[in-house]
Amino acid sequence: MSELPNETVPDPIDLDAHRARRDDASQTPDDNAGKTVPLSAGEVERMDTAYEVALDEDAETGASKVLVPVDAPGQAVPVTAGERLPIIPVHLLPQNLRATIRRAVARSGHVAAFHAVRSPWYGCKLAWFAGRGFTRVVSNQLRWWWVPNSFALEQKAADGNELKEWEKIHRELKRTRLWRGGVLAAQNIGLAVSAPIALNAAPTAAVALAGAGLVAAAAHYGRPAGQTLVGTAVVAPRFRKLNSDIVLRAYYAAGLGKPDRTDQEVRFGSQMSRDARNTGSQVLVDLPYGKGWTDVANCREKIASGLDVHVNQVFLTPDKTSSRRHTLFVADRDPLAVPVGRTSLLDCKRRSIWKAFVIGRDERDSPVKLSLMWNSLLVGAQPRKGKTYFARLLALYAALDPNVRLIVVDGKNSPDWLAFKKVAHRIVFGTHPNPNTDDPIETFRAILDEILAHIDRVNSILTTLPVELCPEGKLTEELHNDPRYPDLHVLVLVMEEFQVYFETEDQAVNKEIAAKLSRIQAVGPSAGVIIESSSQKPSGVGAGDVARLFNRYRDNHTLRFALKCGNRVVSEAILGGDAYQEGFDAATLPVGDEYRGVGYLYGASDATPTVRTELADATDADKILTAARVLRERLGLLSGMAAGEEMRRASRDVLADILTVMGADSAAHWDTIAGRLAEQMPEQYDGTTPDAISAQARGLNVSSVNVKRDGATRKGARGDDIRAAIARRDGTGS
């Protein structure tokens, strides 16, 4: 079910209207947003929600400023977003109705429980306030009877020696007191006579109702100023309401313009408005000529300080029409600290790898979708920031497409990926022999060979298909789901801490793995091979050719997702230098448990959203993978290790293979040997390099010597040296 928009802070304008719709975060904001209304004691008492006032009070009046359009006459025509509001509110859509009801019931239950627990105290306060009210009524009646300020009038006449005036005042005072005393006496006699009659004659319910009303009225009359009988069950947080003065103050304080110079003024390209989800305020800002996106991106924290909000509440978005124009969005509260919740994959329904799916929500609480097809994704972060959870979320989505062959390579050998044994075509754990994988490195090398062979097989089949079936010469969704072509399936390779396979103990193996991964990344997408790589160490891996191949492999990922990083260098290695120039530095992402799973998604669209990813913990993952296995079994699509197939790799005897490809030659250059091995034995040597073959041969005591062939002298090997090394290894020679 779709998630509802998060509850937002209500505007402090029409409190009665907002109390009626405070759970509806999708309502269109009032045009008078920002005005404040003085609250009477009665209004405060009736409130279940306490509202705090907007910030920045007017120095003269003490009242909050009224928000006004930031466009003044002579400025550019306001730009409207053009987004249409939904005809049916989001919270009343069928898919959200259940959540809306649940949310309303939960809120009402909380308010009821809050007041129920405090009801004894409310009773005590009611009795005390009612007693004070009765006392005040009696006191006021006595004062009315005695005629307040009468003594002052008599004293004034006496001080002026005006005897006649004093006597006149005294006589009038006596008559007034006599008349008022009669009124009070009649009132009290009437009450003394009518009250017992009413108590005996009226129904008990009416008596109780009248008594409750009198007590409530007395309590209301007797309560101290500013106090309420009941407390507030929900308190809204402090929030920022923008106006032109606040925004200009922030930008000028950040050094982005000068108010005393016309050519250096900061101007506005739109009216101040609430965003469509009513989660904050936004406006188009035009910087002075000569200032651009880089300037404002580097001043984000200074702008936040000028606005008097946390930097996590300030979001800047470049505008396509001008380098000096951008959108400023200020959230009412920190949106990155609001969890998105459990993944929608928990419905365990079948998915399609060809369709984009929701991975989380951005800073505006809008869903963020990601398409895996034709893309390779690099995920990077510090440990325990949500990197594995996010990578696993994508793998879970791929697992719910039964036609996808899923290959999982877990370099850190953690329990996070064990449940994928249920569906994974191939799966490898660690770099050294362990209970999960006997020989991880050899198994991984065999997997790479299998992927390369799959790519060749797919491309060979695609070249034979008619144009109407394969219009662009690459895999299509129809071919992927067509049972007539079992080899034409999408293959997803997920690698956790992939850098460890560039740093094994054998440099020749490192080169081989690096070369094959780079080749798969280059030629795999058209054949439907998707790579997802995650790492906490995206730079400084290997040396020489391995380092070069690692950097090439890392930099050629089309999509990047960076969670919290330790420093700018690591962030730049994940997102790329262009992202940093555009103001996206994952090292500046907030720290704290509430920010786990928050990161920048770069390259998926023109925008770079700050994504709060959906959560799938180990229990959720096991549930989803169990359903994915059942789905594959039902369709007969369970394959590889998940189906009980053992991973076998053809034996590889480097010395014997070199001797075989040399044929009648007594000696050969290393590049000639490597080329022949790749051509004649592609399953074992496709993608190998002369340096890799030389290193493996020298490791088996074969000398690398100068060989003169075809008029060129280069390093190579002699056949006699290879035969001698085989004899020594097999124990048949000295």
Disulfide bonds with the S-S distance in Angstrom:
none
